[in-house]
Amino acid sequence: MITREALLLSLESLKESSSAFPPLESAVGGVLKLVNTYETMTQNQDDIRNFRVRVDTIQDSLVKVFGSDESYVRHLTTTQHQALEAFDRSIQRIVQDLDDLASTGEGRFRRFVLARRHRSQFLELLARLSDADNDFRRSLELDIHHGVHKIGLMAAAHHSLVEAHHSVVEEHLHAVKTTLAHFESSPDRRVNGIYLSLPDSIGLFAVARS
């Protein structure tokens, strides 16, 4: 089972490294608050285990996409920005609802009673956290798929351009070879042939340099 201390330590480290990017810092801060609040309000070990697993998954997703240092800022796409901002909004709403629930349970014994009475609400909050994480990762996966597709289109366009360039070179080369093949032994005819082949030779040189 993932320990609370290890989870908090890794989240704190991620939050410190995300100070240059407020949306990420806010999202990680919200998740940290969820950990601190949620585990003081429920005694069910299965719920705690599931909660920690989900939080650990969220952290892995954030680190995988945004990295563990400030280098991630240079690589973010518009979709990644929007996905993170939407995720942060979802996290902050869950934090607010959990705070509202916690405010009704002042005192250790009362929190214990409320934890039993409101288990369905805790499970609902966990489900919402899972949904927010799934939506976030789905948006990122679609963005990656779009990026790969875009690269494929660019590669195909480049290939077509190379093919067209090669075709033009072949055409000029064929014209030069055809003209040279008609050279005759007469110096005059040979000179005329050279003049005739000159435009294609110049064209071949120009295409080769382009």
N, C-alpha and C positions, 0 to 999 in steps of 0.2 A: 504493500500500500504506500502511496506517495505520502510523505510526511508533510505536515503543515509548515514546519520550519523550512524545509527544502523548497517548497512551493513559494513561500513568501520571499526567501532569499533570492531566488531566480527572478521573480517578478520585480523586486526592488532594483536588482541589477539592470533589468531591461528598462525600467522607468528612468533610471539615472542616465542611461545611454541615449534616451529618446528626447532629451530636453530641447534639442534643436528642432524638433518636429512636434508641435503642440497636439495635433490630433492623436498621434500615437501615445504621447505622454498621458493625455486625458483618458484614453481607452484603457491603458495599463493601470492607471491610477484607479479607475472605476472597478476593474477586476480585482485589484488589491483590496479595495473597500468591501467588495462582495465576500472575499475570503475571510476578512476580519469579522464581518457582521454575520454571515451565514452560519459559520461554525460555532458561534456563541448562542445560536438560537435553536439548534436542532441537536438531539441526542442520538438520532438514528445513524448507526455506523454505515449502513448501506447507502443512505442518502449522502453522507459525508464523503464516502469513497467515490460515488458517482460524480459528485460535485468536483472533487479534486482531479479526477480523470479528465473531466470536461475542461477545467481551467488549464490543466497541463497541455491539453490538445490546442486550446486557444493560444497559449504561449508559444507552442511550437509553430503554429501557423504564422504568428506575428514575426518570430525570429526568422523563419524561412523566407518570408517575403521582404521584410524591412531590415533584416540583419540585426546584428548586436552592437553596431557602432553607427556613427553619423554618415557613413558612406552610402547608406540606403537613400538619402535625400536626393542624390543625383540621378537615381534610376527609377523614380516613381512615375507611373503613367497617370493620366487624368482619371482613368477607371479605378486605379488603386487608391488614389486620393479619395474619390467618392465612396468607394467600398469601405474604407477605414472610417470616414466621417459618419456613414450610416451605421456602422458597427458601434462606434462610440455613442451615438444617440441612443441606440438600443440598450447599451450597457448602462448609461446614465438613468434611463427610465426604470430599469430593473433595480438599480441602486436606490432610487427614490422610493419605489414601492416596498423594497425590503426595509428601508429606514422607517417608513410609515408603519409597517408591521412590527418592527422592533420597538417603536415608541409606545406601543400598547402593552409591552411586557417588561416594565421596570421591576427589578428585583429578581434574584436568581430562581426562587421557587415559582414565581409567576411566569418567568420565561419558560421554565420546564413545562408548566401546565399548558401554556400557549403553544409550545412546540408540538405537543401531542394533539392539541385541538386544531392547529393550523397546518398540519403536515401536508394536506392537499394543496395549500397555497405555496408551501415551500417547493413541492414537486412541480407546481405550475411555473414558479420562477426558474427552476432548473430547466424545465422544458423551453422556456423563453430564451434562456441563455444558450441552450443547444441550438435553437432555431437561428438566433443571431449569429452564432459561430458558423453554422452551415451556410447561411446566406452569404456571409462574408467570404468564406472559402470558395463558394460557387461563383461569386463575382470575379474572384481572382483567377479561377480556372478558366472562365470564359475569356478573360482578358488575355491570358497566356495563349489560349487557342486562337484568338483573333490575331495576336502578334505573330504566331507561327504561320497562320494563313496569309498574312500580309507579306511576310518574308518570302513565302512560296510564290506569291504573285510577282514580287519584285524579281525573284530569280528567273521566273518564266519569261518576264518581259526582257530581262537582260539576255537570256538565251536566244529569244527571237531577234533581238538587235544584232547579236553576234552572227546568227545565221544569215540575216539580210546583208550584213557587211561582207561575209564570206562569199555570198552569191554575187555581189557586185565585183569583188576581186576576181572571181572565176570568170565572169563575163568579159572583163577587160583583158584578162590574160588570154582567154580564148581568141579574142579579136586580134591581139598582137601575134599570137601563134599562126592564125589563119593568114594574116598579111605576110608574115615572114615566109610562110610555106610557098607563096606565089612568087617569091623572088626568082628572077632568072639570071643567067650569067651576064647579061648585058649590064654594064655599069649604069646606064641611064635608067633602065627598068629597076635596078636595085635601089638607086637613089629615090626614084618615085615611090618605091615600096616603103622605103624608110620614112618619107614624108607622110605617106598614108597611115603608117603605123604610129606615128608620133603622137596624135591626139589620144589614142588608147594607152600608149605608154605613159603619157603624162597623167591620164586618168587613173591608171593603175597605181602610179606613185602617190597620187593625192589620196586615193582610198586607203592605201596601205598605211599612210601616216595618220589618218583620221581615227 
